[in-house]
């Protein structure tokens, strides 16, 4: 079903006229999480075939996800969490050679 959704979007350039397929994709990917999707920002960390899914075009009961969510893709939960918990203070160590300039 996901492969078919991807192919339909590729061939038509949108998810229009795919009502039944869109409902199936929504039921599989979005509906199970609807109780925890509470804000406007939606961060997606895809894996496998999900890398090829245009989440913006999936339609839920309120229209396309892009119409009411800001969608951000991340490629690693570890990196996302690392960035979220990093502090503003940055430690830095630098090394440079000592240059002696002589005039001839």
N, C-alpha and C positions, 0 to 999 in steps of 0.2 A: 504494500500500500504506500509506504514512504517513497519507494522508487517511482511509483506511478505519479505521485504528487510532484516529485522533482521533475520528471519528464514532461508533465503537463505544463508546469511553470516555464520550463525551458522552451517548449514549443509555442506557447501562447504569449509568454512574457508577463503573465499575471495569473492570479488564482481565480479569476472570474469564470463563471460557467462551470465550476467544479464543486457545486454545493455539497453533494454527497461525499465526495472524496475529502473535501475540506472539513466536513463534520467528523469524519473518521480520524483525520489527523489531529483535530482539536481534541477529540475524545481520548486519544492515545497520549498526546503530549502536554496539553494545557489543562484540561478539566481536572485531572487528578491533583494538580497543584493549585487549583483556583482558590482554595482556602488560605494558602500561604502567600499568594501573589497579592499583596495588599497595597503597595505603592505604585507610583508611576514608572519608576525605573525597573527594568527587567534585565538582569545580567544572565546571559546564557553561556554555559561552558559546555560546548558540544563534544561528542565523542563518536567515532565511527561514522555512520551514515548521517548523523545529525549535523556534521560539518556542511553538508550539502543542502540542508533544509533552509529555505528563506523564511525564518520565523516571522518576519514583518508581514508576510502575506497570509499567515494562518488567521482564519476568522473564528472568533468566539461569539458569544451572544451579543456583543456590543460592536461588532464590526472587525476590521483588521486589527491585529495587535499593534501595529505601528500608529494607528489612529488614536490610541489611548495609552500607549506605553513608549518610553524611551528605551530602545533596545541597544544593549551593549554586549559585544562578544568578547569573551576572555578565553584564553587557551590553556589555562592551568589554574585550578583552585588554589594551589600552593602559592603561586605568584600573586594571585589576587589577594589572598589573606596576608601575604608578606607585605604588600604595598599598603594594605589597609591598616596594619599595625606598626608601620614604620614611624619613626619619630621625626620631628622637624630638625633636630640637631644632627648634624652629619659629621662623622669623624673622617678626617682625611690625613693621609701621610703622603708626602711627596719628596722625591729625591732629584737633585740636579747636580751635574758636575760643576766643580769650581773652575771657572775659566780665568786664566791669567793672560791679560792682553799686554804685549810689549810693543814699544814703538821702535822701529829701526832707524 
